[in-house]
Amino acid sequence: MMENNTGVLVLGHGSSLPYNKEVVNAVADMIGKCNGNTVVKTAFLNIDTPTLHEGLKSFEGTGVNRIVALPCFLAPGVHTTKDIPRVLGIEEGDNRTMVQLGGADIELVYAEPLGADPCIAGIACRRIGDALNNQSGMPDWAQLWEQGMRESSWMDDIAQQANSVNEYWDDQSPRYNRGHDAYRSPVVDRLEKYIETTTTVLDIGAGTGALTIPLAKKVNKVVSIEPSAGMLDYLKNAASKENLDNIEFINNTWEDAKISGQYDIVVCSHALYFITDMKKSLQRMIDATGKYLFLMIGVHESNDRYGDIWKIIKGTSYKPGPDYINIYNLLREMGWYPEVQIITTTMECADLDEAVKLATSHFDESDILAKKDAIRSYISQFIQQESDGMFRWKDSFKSALIVVNKNV
């Protein structure tokens, strides 16, 4: 969310045809809906109105003290690097200046074009699907999610290791409980500005308490839903050690859990992967919150360390499941305008042995033992000891925090 005193000026090229202006105005409207009270205006370089100067002038009397000029262009070019900055009075190589509006000095910040971004790729996939289907509607993102998870290497491995997903996580709970504190996760910090001592939270797929425990220390009540009895036992023990009596525990899946009323915040962190009817489940999450829904989910990366370790242990290439793009597009299909924040976390450990344990926590122990030397050799390339004595991965692990604001 942007500060209330920041305005956004969405810049389009302009055209003798109406479509360019319609799209730029629609994008500006969506930005406004995503950012609450933010003042959003439009302006055009050529042909269409308002002009760039008129667009700036339209902020007079709005109370903003800073304007971000966003070029609604895909890639940098002559217009975005020379023409627009020249009209706005921004020096070459800089992205800021001061402008006078209504007798006040206003900071003008010039943003980069949209560029290569996973969200753009998601839109491109939709357009490809539209073309192949010869229709203007979106692909069935819920079906694509279900298919992607069904075909993923991880789900296939779970099926081989256990009779059910819950049985798998019951078996994993000791190693998982050791591992989740090793990640420097800023999720709770991101939620800080949304919570008060009176806040109620619903934590879906709570695991061993990575979010439930720190949130329970800050809010009025947390209801934790966790289908794995093994995971829930660790969560209950952690709550008891912290003397927290404001947590309600529900041992069930999200689809079957019985809840009543609404919660200020609903959070589901890395627990969407085992949901089959995603659209129905997301709608239930949205219905369960009166204010915000927070979803944490993985981001596919080119430096896939997990995939490399998988190949060492299994001898086959790793096929990941779907990532946050599917969920983002499904929420858009459902009529919401989610905000996406990419969060980086760093895994830390006391030594190489602990790094191996954490990085291989989802694998069968007999498989790990057979390839232990190769795994140690691989992981040793990517961790380093820092001044506090702890070992940390050189790479950051990325997750997407998707925020749905019910009041937008």
N, C-alpha and C positions, 0 to 999 in steps of 0.2 A: 504494500500500500504506500502511496506517495503522501507527503505532507500536504495539509490543506492549503498552505500558502504557495504551492507549486502549481503552475498552469502548464498545459501541454498544447503546443501548436503543431498540428499534423499537416505536413507539407505534401502537396501533390504536384505533378507536372502540369496538368491542365490539358484540355483537349477540346476540339470543336464538336466532338460527340459527347453525349451526356454521361457515358459509362464511367469515365475516370473520376469525375466529381462525385458520382453516386457511391463508388467504392470507397473513396477517401472519406466522405462524410459518414459512411457506415462504419468504417474502422474507427474513426474518431468517437462515434457514439458508443461502440463497444469498449473503447478505452475508458470512457467516462463511466460506464456501468461497472467496469472492473475496479474502479478506483474511487468509488463513493462520491465525495464532495469535490473532487478535482475538477477545475474548470478546463474544458477541452474545446479548442477552436480549430478551424481549418484555414488554409491559405494555399494559393497556387502560383507557380512560377510564371506560367504563360496562359493566355486566352481566358481561362476561368477566373471568377472572382469568388471571394476576396483575394486581392493581391497579397504579397508577403507583408508589405507595409500596413495594409488594411487589417490583415490578420493580427499583427502585433498590436495595433491600435484598439482592436476589439477587446483587449484585456483591461483597458482603462475602467476603473471603478469596480473591478472584480475582487480587489484585495490581495491579489497575488504579488509576491515580491521576487519571484523567480519564474522564468518560462523556459521549458525544454522544447526546442524545435526539433521535431522528429520527421525526417524525410521518409515518406511512405514509398520508398524505392527499394528494389531488391538488392542491388549492388552499387558500389561507388562508381561514379562516372563524372563527366565534366560538369553536369548540373549540380551534383551533390558536393563535389570538391572545390568548385570554382564559382559557378553562377549564383547558387543560393547563398553561400557564405558572403560573397561580395555584396549582394543586396541587403543582407542582414547586418553588414558592417563587421564581420568576423575576419580577423587577419588570417592569412594562409598559414597552416600549421598549428593554429589554435582552435579551441572550440568554445570559447567564452568571450563575452563582452558585456558592457553595460548599455542599456537603452533608457531613454527618457519617455515615460508614459504618464500623462496627466500630471506632470510636475514632479514625479517620483522617479528615483533611480531603480531600475529593475535589472536583475541579472538575467542574461540570455545565455542558455547552454545549448549547444548544437550537438545532437545525438548522431550516431552512426546509422547508415541504412540498415534494413532488416537483416541482410547477410545470410550466410549459411548457418542454419539453426535446425535442431531436431523438429521444432514446431513447423517450420517451413517444409521439412521433409514429410511430416505428417499430412500437411495440406496437399503436397504433391502426390502422395499415395492415394488420397481421396480422389484427386482429379484423374489419376490413372485408372482407378476403379470405376469412376463415372464413365470414362471413355470406353473401357472394355465392356461395361454393362449397357452402354448407350443410353444412360439415364442421368438425370441431374441430381438424384438422391445420393446420400453417403453410403459407403460400404457398411455392412453389418459389423460394427466394431465389437459388439458383445460376442458374436460368433467367432470373429477372428481371434479374440482373446482366448476363448475356450479351446479353439483348435490349436493355437500356439502353445498353450500350456500342456495340452494332451500330447503334442509331438515333441515337447522339450526333453532333453536328456535327463534333467533332474527328476521329473515325474516318473520317467521310466525306471530310474534307479531306485526311487522310493518304493515302487511297486515290487521290485526284486528283493528289497531289504525287509519289508514288513507287509503284514496283511491289510493294513489300513494306514492312512495318513496320521491318525491319532496315535497308533502304535509306534509309528516311526518317530514322532516327536516325543513320546514317552521315553523311548530309548535314547534320544538325542539330548534330553533335558539336562543331564549333568554337564556335558561338554558345552552346551549352549549357555548354561548359567555361568560357566567360567568365562565365556567369551564375550558376552555383550558389553561388559564394562571396559573391555579393551579398546572400544571404539570411542573416539572423541566425538560424540554426537551432539551437534548444536540444536537438535530438535526442540528440546525443552526451552532453550534460550529463545528460539523463534516463537514459541507459544507464549512467552512471558508477557508480552504486551497485550495479549488477548484474555488473560486470566486475572481474577481477583480472589480474595479470600472467600467470596460467596459463590464462586463458579462451581458448576457441576460438570463432570467429565465422564464420557463413556469411552473406554479403551477396548477396542475390538482386536482380538488376537494379541492379548497382553503378554503372552510368553511368560518369562520369569520375572517380569516387572521393570524392564528397562525404562519405560515411561511412567507406568503406574506409580512406582515408589517416589520418584522426584516430584511428580505432579501432586500426589496426595499430601505432600508436605506444604503445598502452596494453595490448595483449593479446599472447598467445603466438602466435596465428596467425589470419589471415583468409583465407577462400576466397571469391573474388569471381566471381560468375557474371554475365556480361553478353553478350547476343546480338549487339550491334552491335560490329563490328570497329573502327569509327571511335572509338566511345566507349572501347573497351578500350585502344586505342593511347594515348589521353590518360591513362588510368589508369596504364598501365605507365610512361609517361614521368614522371608525378607520383611514383610509387613510387621510380623510379630517382633522381630529384632529391633525395628525402628519405632515400636510402640504406636503404630498407626491403626486407629480404630475407625477410620472414615472410608474404608474400602469394602465394597460388596463384591463377592466372587461368584461368578456364574460359570460352571463347567459345562459348556455346550458350544456348538458351532454358532456363528452369527445367524445363519439361516434359520436355526431352530430355537435360538435363545429367546426367552420371554422377557421383555422389558416393558416398562410403563412410563408414560409421559415423555417429555423432551429433556435434553441436556443442553447446556450452553455450548459445549464443545464435544464433538465426536471425533475420535482419532483412531486411525487404523494404520499402523506402521509395519510395513513389509509382511502383511498378513492377507493380502488380496489373492495371493497366488493359488490358493486351494478352493476358491469360490468358483462354482460352475455357472450359475445364472447371474452374471455380473451386473446386468442392467437392473434386475430386480433387487439385488443386494445393495447397489449404490443408491437406488431410490429409497430403500429402507433406511440407509444411513442418513440421507438428506432429511427424511421425515423425522428422524430421531433427534435432530439438533434444531435448536431455536436460533442459533447464531452461525456457527462455523463448523465445517467438516474439513479435517486435515487428513490427507492420504500420503503416506510415504511409500515409494516404490523405486525399484532399481532403474538405472540408466545404462543402456548398452554402451560399452566403450571399446575402442580399438585395442587398447592394452589390457586384454582380458586375462588377468593373472589366474582367476579361478578356472577359466577354460584351459589354460596351459597346464595347471595342476591336474585337472581332470584327465587330460591326454596322457600325462605321465602315469597316473594311477590306472586308468581304464584302457589306455591304448587306442582310444577312439576320439574323434573330434567332438567337442562339446557343442550341443545345439541349445542356445538359450531360449527361454520362453519370451513372451511379449513384454515390453517395458511400458514406461509411463505414457508414451504417445497414444497407445490404445485407450488408456483410461481417460486421458485428456480429450480425445476425440469423441469418446462415448459420452462424456459429460456435456460436451458441446452439442452433440446430437440430442441430448435430453433437455437442452434449452438453457444450460448454465454457462457462465463465463468464468471458468476457474483461473486462478493465478498460479503460475508455476515458478518455483524457486529451486535452483539446482544447489544442492548442499554437498559439500565435500567433507569426508571424515577420514581420519588417519588412525590406523590400527597400531597400538603400542603393546609392547610385551617386554618381559624381563630379560629374555635371552632367545637364542635361535630355536631351542627346543619348544619354548612356549609359542613362538611364531608358527612353527610347524603344526602344533596342536590346534591353534586357532584357524589356520588356513585350511586345515583338512577336517574340520569338525563335522562336516556333512558326509564324510566317507566312512565306509566300513573299516574297522580297525585292522582286520586281517589284510585288506588291500593296501592300507597305509604302510603296514610293517614290511610288506614285500617290496615296496618302492621307497622306503624311508630315506636311503642315501641319496637317491636322485631328487627327491623332494627337497631335502635339506640343501643340496647343491643349488637347486633352482631358486629357492627362497632367499638364500644368503646373498644373492645378487641384488635384492630389492629392499633389504632392510639395512639400517645404519644406526649406530649407537650415538646418542646425543649427550649433551653436557650433564643432564640429570641422571645419566646412567641407563635410561630406558632405551630400548630398541624401537624404532618406528619405520614403517614402510615409506620408501621414497615416493611412491605413488599415492595419490589421494583417491579414495573410493567415492564415487558420485551416486547420489540418490536424488530423486525429484520429490519435493514437497508440493503437493497440489492442494490449493486452498479454495474451498467453495464458501462464499459469503452469502448466507441466506437473505441478507438485507439488500443485496444488489439486484 
